[in-house]
Every structure is written in structure tokens, then in C-alpha cells.
Amino acid sequence: MKKLAAGLLILALIALGTGCNTAVKEKSEVKASTAMKKLTAIRIGTLPTEDALPINVAEQEGLFKNKGIDVKVTVFKSAQERDVALQAGQIDGFMGDLVAAAALQQGGTPVQVVDVLLGSKASEGRFGIVASPNSSIKTVAELKGVPIAVSSNTIIEYVVDTLLKENGFTNTDIKKVEIKAIPVRLEAVMSGQAQAAALPDPLLTLAEKQGARLIIDDTKGSNLSQTILLFRKDFLVKNRGAIKSMLSGINESVDLINKNPDSYRKLLVETARLPKPIANTYKINTYPKVQIPSKADVERLLDWMVKKGIIKPGLKYSDLVNQEVQPASVGS
């Protein structure tokens, strides 16, 4: 009888222990489930370019979720589709440029820039002008009066105008031909349909590899092209903490990329659609830590937009740039 009683007692203790473990496990699962529900969703629009790599790496490595945010990335085929999605409230923010930011702001969609994803200095995020392999053009001076294939009222046209004027060109010296789609522009210059074309990397590198002649790029002198992260102002005001967490995640992502860039080459090839001829050799950018664009860079671009008639006068640096959500103290 004593042995039977002892056996029953042991079974009771085992059952009690199992019940406790099950309760603890269930409680833990409930907590985890609750924590997942509390993740703040941030919907971001990007384009299939190298500029989005810090966002893509942070998403892949779980850096955003570790900070209590769920960043949902939508890749758009064109900047126009991306802008429409922001205006319609389908996304909360996007990766873009200052031309798009200023146009949205003055067009009635208040936005604010919170970070420079690429282009904190001139050497980052290259834009340039190449001459056709069939052309005899070899110097900047020989571009006077030559139609350069561009997309008008965009950051690429701003870079072309500014680069050439810094090299002594007047408005009458600068000629352009409109070819909006970048792949079509590349094909036009490679085939000789256009004598010269303005291209961003990585297609600028591809054009050089295939025989086009680089005439000038924006990696020296004034800092002309920045890829920025912006948010609708109404979303930013309500979600300052979440956006600050996202920027902190981007900072960690930048550290990972810059420490070992080739470990993210496969992701870059997939997300930026690097062409096969340069997929294994293309130099991966050194990405900047979170910071805002300088006042001088923004004001120079706004002045160009006013002179082009893209926006009306009156838009200020403080209208476009938010200085309150950066994870570290940054200045203008």
C-alpha cells in the first residue's frame, strides 16, 4: 500500500509539473502573440535601385521587428506610381529624391524628409553623362549644343544643368532631348540614336562597360544628388517613435553593409536588378549613417525648381526637412 501511495504521489507531481510547464508555455505564447500585435506597421515605397539596400537589409535581418516595427516594403516600377500611392494613402513614406519631395509638398501633399539614404557626399550614388560609342565627343566642352538625353523636371535634369553650368555652360549651350525611361535612354545612347545621355548608376557603369565614354559625373565638387526617405507629415506626427526606431534600424543595417558589402551582393543583385554583365563586379556603395540633407543642398535645388517653373517660390528648408526624429543628433 505504501508503494502504491508513493507511486500515485509521484504521478500527481509529474502531472502538476506538466500542467505548470504547459501554463508557462501558453502564457509565453500569448505574450509573444500580443507583442507581435503591438508592432507598428510602416508602409514604405521603394524603386528597384541600389539606394534601397539599407532598407532591404534591415528587413532581411529582422532589425525592424527587433525594434517593434513592421516595415512593409512595396517596390514600384516607376516614381510616378510611387507618388500616386503616397497621395492616395496606400503607403506612409517612400525612398525618393528632393525634387519629388518638393513637388509633393507644393502640390498639396505635405511630406517631410527624415534621412539621406544615399548621397550624403558627392562620391555616393553616381550620376553622369556618357557619350555614345559611335560619337567623337571626349570632353565636357564638346557637349555644347549637343542634345543630351534626359528626363525633364527630375533629379537627373538638375544634375545635368548644374554640372554643365559649373563647367561654364550657359542656358543656350545646354541642349536636351526627352527620353524618360532610363533603359530606353541607355539603349538610345548605345545605339547612337542619342549622341549623349544622362544616366544613374548602375546603368552608368553598364554603359561604360559596353563602350560608352564617360564625359562627366557628379562624384566631385558640389553634392548634387541625394536619395532621401520621406513620410507624409500626418503619419510622421502620429508615429514619431516608430519612425525613430526605423531610422535606428537603418543605422544598424548601414553598419552591416559597410562592414561586409559583398555579403549583401546577392540581395543587391535581386532587389536593384543589377544587369548580368556587372552583377559580380559592380562596386557596392558605402552607405551613410542616418542624417538629414544640408540646408545648402536643399536650397540650391529649390532655387533650380523655381527657375524651371516646377514649383512656385516660398518653399523653405524647414518645410521639407524634419530634424526631430533622427536617432542621433544631426545638424543642417
C-alpha positions, 0 to 999 in steps of 0.5 A, spaced: 500 500 500 505 504 501 508 503 494 502 504 491 501 511 495 508 513 493 507 511 486 500 515 485 504 521 489 509 521 484 504 521 478 500 527 481 507 531 481 509 529 474 502 531 472 502 538 476 509 539 473 506 538 466 500 542 467 505 548 470 510 547 464 504 547 459 501 554 463 508 557 462 508 555 455 501 558 453 502 564 457 509 565 453 505 564 447 500 569 448 505 574 450 509 573 444 502 573 440 500 580 443 507 583 442 507 581 435 500 585 435 503 591 438 508 592 432 507 598 428 506 597 421 510 602 416 508 602 409 514 604 405 515 605 397 521 603 394 524 603 386 528 597 384 535 601 385 541 600 389 539 606 394 534 601 397 539 596 400 539 599 407 532 598 407 532 591 404 537 589 409 534 591 415 528 587 413 532 581 411 535 581 418 529 582 422 532 589 425 525 592 424 521 587 428 527 587 433 525 594 434 517 593 434 516 595 427 513 592 421 516 595 415 512 593 409 516 594 403 512 595 396 517 596 390 514 600 384 516 600 377 516 607 376 516 614 381 510 616 378 506 610 381 510 611 387 507 618 388 500 616 386 500 611 392 503 616 397 497 621 395 492 616 395 494 613 402 496 606 400 503 607 403 506 612 409 513 614 406 517 612 400 525 612 398 525 618 393 529 624 391 528 632 393 525 634 387 519 629 388 519 631 395 518 638 393 513 637 388 509 633 393 509 638 398 507 644 393 502 640 390 498 639 396 501 633 399 505 635 405 511 630 406 517 631 410 524 628 409 527 624 415 534 621 412 539 621 406 539 614 404 544 615 399 548 621 397 550 624 403 557 626 399 558 627 392 562 620 391 555 616 393 550 614 388 553 616 381 550 620 376 553 622 369 553 623 362 556 618 357 557 619 350 555 614 345 560 609 342 559 611 335 560 619 337 567 623 337 565 627 343 571 626 349 570 632 353 565 636 357 566 642 352 564 638 346 557 637 349 555 644 347 549 644 343 549 637 343 542 634 345 543 630 351 538 625 353 534 626 359 528 626 363 525 633 364 523 636 371 527 630 375 533 629 379 537 627 373 535 634 369 538 638 375 544 634 375 545 635 368 544 643 368 548 644 374 554 640 372 554 643 365 553 650 368 559 649 373 563 647 367 561 654 364 555 652 360 550 657 359 542 656 358 543 656 350 549 651 350 545 646 354 541 642 349 536 636 351 532 631 348 526 627 352 527 620 353 524 618 360 525 611 361 532 610 363 533 603 359 530 606 353 535 612 354 541 607 355 539 603 349 538 610 345 545 612 347 548 605 345 545 605 339 547 612 337 540 614 336 542 619 342 549 622 341 549 623 349 545 621 355 544 622 362 544 616 366 544 613 374 548 608 376 548 602 375 546 603 368 552 608 368 557 603 369 553 598 364 554 603 359 561 604 360 562 597 360 559 596 353 563 602 350 560 608 352 565 614 354 564 617 360 564 625 359 562 627 366 559 625 373 557 628 379 562 624 384 566 631 385 565 638 387 558 640 389 553 634 392 548 634 387 544 628 388 541 625 394 536 619 395 532 621 401 526 617 405 520 621 406 513 620 410 507 624 409 507 629 415 500 626 418 503 619 419 510 622 421 506 626 427 502 620 429 508 615 429 514 619 431 517 613 435 516 608 430 519 612 425 525 613 430 526 606 431 526 605 423 531 610 422 535 606 428 534 600 424 537 603 418 543 605 422 544 598 424 543 595 417 548 601 414 553 598 419 552 591 416 553 593 409 559 597 410 562 592 414 561 586 409 558 589 402 559 583 398 555 579 403 549 583 401 551 582 393 546 577 392 540 581 395 543 587 391 543 583 385 535 581 386 532 587 389 536 593 384 536 588 378 543 589 377 544 587 369 548 580 368 554 583 365 556 587 372 552 583 377 559 580 380 563 586 379 559 592 380 562 596 386 557 596 392 556 603 395 558 605 402 552 607 405 551 613 410 549 613 417 542 616 418 542 624 417 538 629 414 540 633 407 544 640 408 540 646 408 545 648 402 543 642 398 536 643 399 536 650 397 540 650 391 535 645 388 529 649 390 532 655 387 533 650 380 525 648 381 523 655 381 527 657 375 524 651 371 517 653 373 516 646 377 514 649 383 512 656 385 517 660 390 516 660 398 518 653 399 523 653 405 528 648 408 524 647 414 518 645 410 521 639 407 526 637 412 524 634 419 530 634 424 526 631 430 526 624 429 533 622 427 536 617 432 542 621 433 543 628 433 544 631 426 545 638 424 543 642 417 
